[in-house]
Amino acid sequence: MRSDNGTASVQTGLPRSGTEIARYLAAAHLDAIPNDRQTPRLPTVDRAARVAGQARSALATRIWCAGATDAERREVLAGCKADAAVLEPVRRNLDRHLRGPANRLPPDRIETACRELGIEDADNALLSASERRSLDEDGYVDLGPLLTPAQLDAMRKRLGDAVAREGTTAGHEVSQTRGIARVSGTVIKAMNHDGVLDPFSFHPKLLAAVRHVLGTRFRYSSTNFHCPLPGYGHQAIHADWGWGVRDPEVVNAIWLLDDFTAENGPTRVVPGSHRWGEHPAGSTVDGAPRDLVAPVPGEVHLTGVAGSCIAYNAHLWHSGTQNFSTDLRRAQHAFFTRTVRPTQTDVPTLLDRGVFERLGPIAQTVLDVS
C-alpha cells in the first residue's frame, strides 16, 4: 500500500494490530498510515475564501450581538446594509436561527426532566463549586472518569464495528475529514439498540454541566465519534457556532475513549475565549484574518485518562491537533443547544424506532421527541 504522499506505508511496530487500524482507513479516506507521522499535515487554506469567511463571521457577530432578543436581531438584520456577497450568506445562516422556536416538545418538558434529574436549581449537587467555576471562567471542565473499563471496552468495540461497517460513508450526516474517522448520530442509530452508548448523551453529570451553561431549556443536537489516525488530526481553530455571541447557545462534550496524551492529538483550547464575544473565523491579527491553523497565544492542550468527560461552553475556541503516536486516539462528542435553536442532526429522521422505544421519558425529552 502507498500513503497519501506516495511513500510506502509502515505497518510494523504499531501497538495495535494492522487489522484493527485497517478497519479505520476507509472511514478516514486513507489507503495507509504514512511513513512519517511527524510531518505536519495541516488543513489547506484558500486565501480568498479565508478573507470572505472572516467578513461573513464578523458581520454575523455584529448583527447577533447588536440585539438582546431574537426580535431585535431580526430588526437589525432587516436594516443591515452590506455588500451582497457578504450579507446574503449571513442572512441565510441567521434566518435559520431566527425564524422562530425550533423545539418539538413544550419547553416545560425539559424543565420537568431537569427537576427529576436533580439539576433544576442552578446550585445543584451534581456539580461542585470548582467545576461550575471552571465552566464559567475557563469555558471547560474535566468531569473526571465517568465510565468503567467494561463500558469503555464495549463502547470501543461498538464504535469500531460501526466505522468498519459504514466505511467511506461514515460521518456523512455531519462532516467528513481526510485522516479522521467519524460516525455521526451514534446514540440514536440502531447501533445503540441496547443502550451501550447512552451515557454519551444522557449521563446526569454531563447534563448538569449543560444545564449550568444553557439553563433548563436545552436539547440534544448531535453525537459524533471522532478518531484521528496516526499522522493526522490537526484542525483549524474554531468554535461550534458560526459567529460570536454574548450569551451561550451551545455546549459540547468530549468523552475520552483513549487516554489523551501530549503525543496523540489532544484537543487544544483557548481558556476564557468563550467570553470574548468573537468567533475565531471572524477575528483578525494586525488587521489581517487570523491564521486559523497556527497556535493561538494562551492555548492549552487537554490531556486526561480514558473514561473521562470534558464538557465545554462550545463558543470556546478549540480544535483537534495532529496525532503523532502510532495508535488510534478515539473520542466521542456530545453536542447540545438551546431548545429554540435548530439541531445539527435531524433527530426524527435518524432516530431508530427500536432505540426510541427503549429509551425512558427523560432521554426522550433530552432528544426532544415523543
C-alpha positions as CSV (number, residue, x, y, z in Angstrom):
1,M,0.0,0.0,0.0
2,R,1.0,3.6,-0.5
3,S,0.4,6.6,1.7
4,D,-1.2,9.8,0.6
5,N,2.2,11.4,-0.1
6,G,3.4,8.5,-2.2
7,T,5.7,6.8,0.3
8,A,5.3,3.2,1.4
9,S,3.2,2.8,4.5
10,V,4.6,1.4,7.7
11,Q,2.5,-1.2,9.4
12,T,5.2,-2.8,11.6
13,G,5.8,-1.6,15.1
14,L,2.3,-0.4,15.6
15,P,1.0,-1.4,19.0
16,R,-2.5,-2.2,17.6
17,S,-2.8,-4.9,15.1
18,G,-2.6,-3.9,11.5
19,T,-6.1,-5.4,11.0
20,E,-7.6,-3.1,13.7
21,I,-6.1,0.1,12.3
22,A,-7.0,-1.0,8.8
23,R,-10.7,-1.0,9.8
24,Y,-10.5,2.7,10.2
25,L,-8.7,3.6,6.9
26,A,-11.8,3.7,4.7
27,A,-13.7,6.0,7.1
28,A,-10.7,8.3,7.2
29,H,-10.4,8.2,3.4
30,L,-6.9,6.9,3.5
31,D,-5.1,4.0,1.9
32,A,-2.5,3.5,4.6
33,I,-0.8,5.1,7.6
34,P,2.1,7.4,6.3
35,N,5.7,6.7,6.9
36,D,6.4,9.9,8.8
37,R,3.8,10.7,11.4
38,Q,5.7,13.8,12.5
39,T,5.3,15.6,9.2
40,P,2.8,18.4,9.7
41,R,-0.4,17.7,7.9
42,L,-2.4,20.9,8.1
43,P,-5.7,22.0,6.6
44,T,-5.3,23.7,3.3
45,V,-6.4,27.4,3.5
46,D,-7.5,29.3,0.4
47,R,-6.6,32.9,1.0
48,A,-9.6,34.4,-0.8
49,A,-12.0,32.0,0.9
50,R,-10.4,32.9,4.3
51,V,-10.9,36.6,3.7
52,A,-14.5,36.1,2.7
53,G,-15.1,33.9,5.7
54,Q,-13.7,36.5,8.0
55,A,-16.0,39.1,6.7
56,R,-19.1,36.9,7.0
57,S,-18.3,35.8,10.5
58,A,-17.5,39.3,11.7
59,L,-20.8,40.7,10.2
60,A,-22.9,37.9,11.7
61,T,-21.3,38.6,15.1
62,R,-22.1,42.3,14.8
63,I,-25.7,41.6,13.9
64,W,-26.2,38.9,16.6
65,C,-24.6,40.9,19.4
66,A,-26.5,44.1,18.5
67,G,-29.7,42.6,19.8
68,A,-30.5,41.1,23.2
69,T,-33.5,39.2,21.8
70,D,-34.3,37.4,18.5
71,A,-36.8,40.0,17.6
72,E,-34.1,42.7,18.0
73,R,-31.7,40.7,15.9
74,R,-34.3,40.3,13.1
75,E,-34.8,44.0,13.1
76,V,-31.0,44.7,12.9
77,L,-30.7,42.1,10.1
78,A,-33.6,43.6,8.2
79,G,-31.9,47.0,8.3
80,C,-28.4,45.9,7.6
81,K,-26.5,47.4,4.7
82,A,-23.5,45.5,3.4
83,D,-22.0,44.0,0.3
84,A,-24.5,41.4,-1.0
85,A,-21.8,38.8,-1.4
86,V,-21.2,39.0,2.4
87,L,-24.7,39.8,3.6
88,E,-26.7,37.2,1.7
89,P,-24.9,34.1,3.2
90,V,-25.1,35.7,6.6
91,R,-28.8,36.4,6.1
92,R,-29.4,32.7,5.2
93,N,-27.5,31.5,8.3
94,L,-29.1,33.9,10.7
95,D,-32.6,33.3,9.3
96,R,-32.3,29.6,10.2
97,H,-31.8,30.5,13.8
98,L,-34.2,33.5,14.0
99,R,-37.3,32.1,12.2
100,G,-38.9,31.1,15.5
101,P,-38.6,28.3,18.1
102,A,-37.4,25.0,16.7
103,N,-38.4,22.8,19.6
104,R,-40.8,19.9,19.1
105,L,-41.9,19.4,22.7
106,P,-43.3,22.1,25.1
107,P,-40.4,23.7,27.0
108,D,-41.8,22.6,30.3
109,R,-41.0,19.0,29.4
110,I,-37.2,19.6,29.6
111,E,-37.7,21.6,32.8
112,T,-39.6,18.7,34.3
113,A,-36.8,16.3,33.2
114,C,-34.2,18.6,34.9
115,R,-36.2,18.5,38.1
116,E,-36.3,14.7,38.0
117,L,-32.6,14.6,37.4
118,G,-31.9,17.0,40.3
119,I,-30.5,19.7,38.2
120,E,-33.4,22.2,38.1
121,D,-31.7,24.5,40.5
122,A,-28.5,26.2,39.4
123,D,-26.8,25.3,42.6
124,N,-27.3,21.6,42.4
125,A,-25.3,18.8,43.9
126,L,-24.2,17.2,40.7
127,L,-21.5,19.8,40.0
128,S,-19.1,21.1,42.6
129,A,-18.4,24.8,43.0
130,S,-15.0,24.4,41.4
131,E,-16.5,22.6,38.4
132,R,-19.0,25.4,37.9
133,R,-16.2,28.0,38.3
134,S,-14.1,26.2,35.6
135,L,-17.0,26.3,33.2
136,D,-17.7,30.0,33.9
137,E,-14.1,31.2,33.8
138,D,-12.1,28.8,31.6
139,G,-15.0,27.6,29.5
140,Y,-14.4,23.9,30.1
141,V,-14.3,21.4,32.9
142,D,-12.9,17.9,33.2
143,L,-15.7,16.0,34.9
144,G,-13.3,13.1,35.6
145,P,-13.6,9.4,34.8
146,L,-17.3,8.6,34.4
147,L,-17.0,5.3,32.5
148,T,-15.9,1.9,33.8
149,P,-13.3,-0.2,32.0
150,A,-16.0,-2.6,30.9
151,Q,-18.1,0.2,29.5
152,L,-15.0,1.5,27.6
153,D,-14.3,-1.9,26.1
154,A,-17.9,-2.3,24.9
155,M,-18.1,1.3,23.5
156,R,-14.8,0.9,21.6
157,K,-15.9,-2.3,20.0
158,R,-19.3,-1.0,19.1
159,L,-17.9,2.2,17.5
160,G,-15.1,0.4,15.8
161,D,-17.6,-2.0,14.2
162,A,-19.7,1.0,13.0
163,V,-16.6,2.6,11.5
164,A,-15.8,-0.6,9.6
165,R,-19.4,-1.2,8.5
166,E,-20.0,2.4,7.3
167,G,-16.6,2.7,5.6
168,T,-16.3,5.7,3.3
169,T,-19.9,6.9,4.1
170,A,-19.1,7.2,7.9
171,G,-19.8,10.6,9.2
172,H,-21.5,11.9,6.1
173,E,-24.5,13.1,8.1
174,V,-22.4,15.9,9.6
175,S,-18.9,16.1,8.1
176,Q,-16.0,14.1,6.8
177,T,-12.3,15.0,7.0
178,R,-9.4,13.2,5.5
179,G,-7.4,11.4,8.2
180,I,-10.2,11.4,10.7
181,A,-12.7,8.5,11.1
182,R,-16.1,9.7,12.2
183,V,-19.5,8.2,12.9
184,S,-22.5,10.5,13.4
185,G,-25.6,10.1,15.4
186,T,-24.2,7.3,17.5
187,V,-26.7,7.3,20.3
188,I,-29.8,7.4,18.1
189,K,-28.9,4.9,15.5
190,A,-29.7,1.2,15.7
191,M,-26.1,0.6,16.8
192,N,-27.2,1.7,20.2
193,H,-30.1,-0.8,20.4
194,D,-29.0,-2.0,23.9
195,G,-28.0,1.3,25.5
196,V,-24.2,0.8,25.5
197,L,-23.8,4.3,24.2
198,D,-26.5,6.0,26.3
199,P,-24.0,7.7,28.7
200,F,-22.6,9.9,25.9
201,S,-25.8,12.0,25.8
202,F,-27.7,11.1,29.0
203,H,-25.2,10.9,31.8
204,P,-26.6,13.1,34.6
205,K,-23.3,14.8,35.4
206,L,-22.9,15.8,31.8
207,L,-26.5,17.1,31.7
208,A,-25.7,19.1,34.9
209,A,-22.9,20.8,33.0
210,V,-25.2,21.5,30.1
211,R,-27.8,22.9,32.4
212,H,-25.2,25.1,34.1
213,V,-24.3,26.8,30.8
214,L,-27.7,26.9,29.0
215,G,-30.2,26.8,31.8
216,T,-33.1,24.3,31.9
217,R,-34.2,24.7,28.3
218,F,-31.8,22.6,26.2
219,R,-31.9,19.6,23.9
220,Y,-29.6,17.2,22.2
221,S,-28.2,18.4,18.9
222,S,-25.8,15.6,17.8
223,T,-23.3,12.9,18.8
224,N,-20.2,12.2,16.7
225,F,-17.4,9.6,17.1
226,H,-14.1,11.2,16.2
227,C,-10.8,9.3,15.7
228,P,-7.7,11.0,14.2
229,L,-5.4,8.3,12.7
230,P,-1.6,8.4,13.2
231,G,-0.2,11.3,11.3
232,Y,-3.5,13.2,11.0
233,G,-6.0,15.3,13.0
234,H,-4.9,18.9,13.1
235,Q,-7.8,21.2,12.7
236,A,-8.3,25.0,12.2
237,I,-9.1,26.7,15.5
238,H,-12.9,27.1,15.6
239,A,-16.0,27.4,17.8
240,D,-19.1,25.3,17.4
241,W,-21.3,28.2,16.4
242,G,-20.7,30.3,13.3
243,W,-20.2,33.7,14.9
244,G,-19.6,35.4,18.3
245,V,-22.3,35.7,20.9
246,R,-22.9,37.5,24.2
247,D,-24.8,34.6,25.8
248,P,-24.1,30.9,25.1
249,E,-26.2,28.9,22.7
250,V,-24.4,25.6,22.6
251,V,-22.5,23.1,24.8
252,N,-20.2,20.3,23.7
253,A,-18.5,17.4,25.4
254,I,-15.6,15.2,24.7
255,W,-15.7,11.6,26.0
256,L,-12.2,10.3,26.1
257,L,-12.2,6.7,24.9
258,D,-8.4,6.5,25.0
259,D,-6.0,8.4,27.2
260,F,-5.4,11.9,25.7
261,T,-1.6,12.5,25.7
262,A,0.6,15.2,24.5
263,E,1.6,13.0,21.6
264,N,-1.7,11.5,20.3
265,G,-3.6,14.6,19.1
266,P,-5.3,16.1,22.2
267,T,-7.8,18.9,21.9
268,R,-6.4,22.4,22.1
269,V,-8.4,25.1,23.8
270,V,-8.0,28.8,24.5
271,P,-9.2,29.3,28.1
272,G,-11.6,32.2,28.5
273,S,-12.2,32.7,24.8
274,H,-15.9,31.8,25.2
275,R,-16.3,35.2,26.9
276,W,-14.7,37.3,24.1
277,G,-17.9,37.6,22.0
278,E,-15.8,36.8,18.9
279,H,-15.5,33.8,16.7
280,P,-12.0,32.8,15.6
281,A,-13.1,32.8,11.9
282,G,-14.2,36.4,12.3
283,S,-11.1,37.6,14.1
284,T,-8.1,39.4,12.8
285,V,-4.4,39.8,13.8
286,D,-2.7,43.0,12.8
287,G,-5.6,43.8,10.5
288,A,-5.5,40.6,8.6
289,P,-7.7,37.5,9.0
290,R,-6.3,35.2,11.7
291,D,-4.3,32.2,10.6
292,L,-6.7,29.5,12.0
293,V,-4.2,26.7,11.6
294,A,-1.5,28.4,13.7
295,P,-1.2,28.2,17.5
296,V,-3.2,30.8,19.4
297,P,-1.5,32.6,22.3
298,G,-2.6,31.1,25.6
299,E,-3.9,27.8,24.1
300,V,-3.5,24.7,26.2
301,H,-3.7,21.0,25.2
302,L,-6.2,18.9,27.2
303,T,-4.8,15.6,28.4
304,G,-6.7,13.0,30.5
305,V,-7.4,9.4,31.2
306,A,-9.8,7.2,29.2
307,G,-13.3,7.3,30.5
308,S,-13.2,11.0,31.4
309,C,-15.7,13.6,30.1
310,I,-14.6,17.1,29.3
311,A,-17.7,19.4,29.0
312,Y,-17.2,22.9,27.5
313,N,-19.1,26.0,26.5
314,A,-19.0,25.4,22.8
315,H,-18.2,29.1,22.0
316,L,-14.8,28.3,23.4
317,W,-12.0,28.4,20.8
318,H,-10.7,24.9,20.2
319,S,-9.6,22.3,17.7
320,G,-8.0,18.8,17.4
321,T,-4.3,18.5,17.0
322,Q,-2.2,16.1,15.0
323,N,-1.8,12.5,16.2
324,F,1.9,11.9,16.3
325,S,1.6,8.5,18.0
326,T,1.4,5.0,16.5
327,D,-2.1,4.5,17.9
328,L,-5.7,5.5,17.4
329,R,-7.0,8.4,19.5
330,R,-10.7,7.7,19.9
331,A,-13.2,10.2,21.3
332,Q,-17.0,10.8,21.3
333,H,-18.5,14.2,21.1
334,A,-22.0,15.1,22.5
335,F,-23.5,18.4,21.4
336,F,-26.4,20.3,22.9
337,T,-28.2,23.5,22.1
338,R,-31.0,25.7,23.5
339,T,-34.4,24.3,22.8
340,V,-35.3,27.2,20.4
341,R,-32.4,26.6,18.1
342,P,-32.1,24.1,15.2
343,T,-30.1,20.9,15.9
344,Q,-27.1,19.7,14.0
345,T,-28.7,16.3,13.4
346,D,-32.3,15.8,12.1
347,V,-33.2,13.6,15.1
348,P,-36.6,12.3,13.9
349,T,-35.1,11.2,10.6
350,L,-32.0,9.4,12.1
351,L,-33.6,8.1,15.2
352,D,-34.0,4.3,15.1
353,R,-37.5,3.3,16.2
354,G,-36.3,0.5,18.4
355,V,-33.9,2.8,20.2
356,F,-36.7,5.3,20.7
357,E,-39.0,2.7,22.3
358,R,-36.2,1.5,24.6
359,L,-35.3,5.0,25.9
360,G,-37.0,6.3,29.0
361,P,-39.0,9.5,29.2
362,I,-36.1,11.7,30.4
363,A,-33.9,10.6,27.5
364,Q,-36.7,11.1,25.0
365,T,-37.2,14.6,26.4
366,V,-33.5,15.4,26.0
367,L,-33.8,14.3,22.4
368,D,-36.9,16.5,22.1
369,V,-39.0,13.7,20.7
370,S,-42.1,11.8,21.9
